[in-house]
Amino acid sequence: MIEVLAVRAYRRLFSAQIVALLGTGLLTVALGLLAFDLAGAKAGTVLGTALTIKMLAYVFVAPVMAALVEKMPKKAVLVGADLIRGGIALMLPAVDQAWHIYVLVFVLQSASATFTPAFQSLIPVVLPDERQYTRALSLSRLAYDLESLVSPALAAALLSVLTFHELFLGTVAGFVFSAALVVTTQLPTATAVKQEGSLWHRTTLGARIFARTPELRGLLALNLAVAAATALVLVNTVVIARDLFGGSNADVAVALACFGAGSMAAALSAPKALDRIADRSLMMAGAALLALCLAGTFVLLATAGPLHILLGLWVALGAGTSMISTPSARLLRRSATESTRTHIFTAQFSLSHACFIITYPVAGWIGAFASQPAAAAVLALVAMISTAAALKFWPAASRTGAEPASRKG
């Protein structure tokens, strides 16, 4: 897998991604501490509002920004977004009211909603070979999973010698270093493409391509299955481990680590698997695994089963999400042309995050006001319906998912 790092441009871009992810992870920890400093016991409402603003920026700002910056050089877009994120992070320690956080988070996440799709759409240009591109996708998935494990530990170490206000400086450094790496990377010269149509036409282009492309309609349904599983784990693990199982904070950490470990294991295995089987087969298997494990979680919680079974289910849920997420960019790449690539990647970014606007409240509100087994049951039903929809929208004979890499001439 790591042989793709021999490509200098990709190696530097991947390094920029790692550094920016670490900066984002530090920001998450620091933001939580800042919210507690401002709101005390009501910090959860501040963070919940900030996360909602984040998702809204991802869903609605990303396609607009993609249309606005499409004629700009990719390097300028990436560097500009990094510098804006660094500048906002530098301002956060000075805030003294919750609404300041909301405004700054909106601007910061709008910059992220510009950076991420542009970055993702650049990788297939840097790595035109599909086998290399598949391995790059696995590395990217692995980077996200490692960030969720490494950033909290790094933040804890830094907080032993720094205040949480100074922790924001680590975020600033991450974004600035990421921008420096992008600046010094020699990128392929993109073909100039004449963009036609109004801003509205270009803003909605990616979503319209999704609507008329069978494999992308299937991917949209699979995104909802991923969101259902991820929401249960991220929103409800602390309640399930502490309240239902009577566990400790360490048990919560272990459960979340199990989810991350499952995701990393699937990401590492994906390149070899995709050499032998089609994308569709792996992704549908992942969706079926998610639906089965969510249903299994409902049974476990309803019957008060043992904690070690829950940990096993969390490993399997992590694997299922990665089995869908890792190959998804291959579908986007094959469905795109030079003129539509950024729009398609942006649509995936926005539409996949829109799914969380549905599943996060389902996991949290049903878990709080009905029961944790009820939340698991509803999310299992969402995953089952999503899997069935994906099978209908994405026929087995569809071009994009029909053939594994090893059989291509």
Salt bridges, closest charged atoms under 4 A:
GLU3 OE2 - ARG135 NE 3.34
GLU70 OE2 - ARG202 NH1 2.48
GLU70 OE1 - HIS343 NE2 2.89
ASP82 OD1 - ARG85 NH2 2.67
ASP96 OD1 - HIS100 ND1 3.40
GLU130 OE2 - ARG330 NH2 3.61
GLU130 OE1 - ARG333 NH1 3.97
GLU130 OE2 - ARG334 NH2 2.89
GLU130 OE2 - LYS408 NZ 2.86
ASP145 OD1 - ARG141 NH2 3.28
GLU215 OE2 - ARG399 NH2 3.33
ASP275 OD1 - ARG131 NH1 3.27
ASP275 OD2 - ARG135 NH2 2.96
ASP279 OD1 - ARG330 NE 2.58
ASP279 OD2 - ARG334 NH1 2.56
GLU338 OE1 - ARG341 NH1 3.44
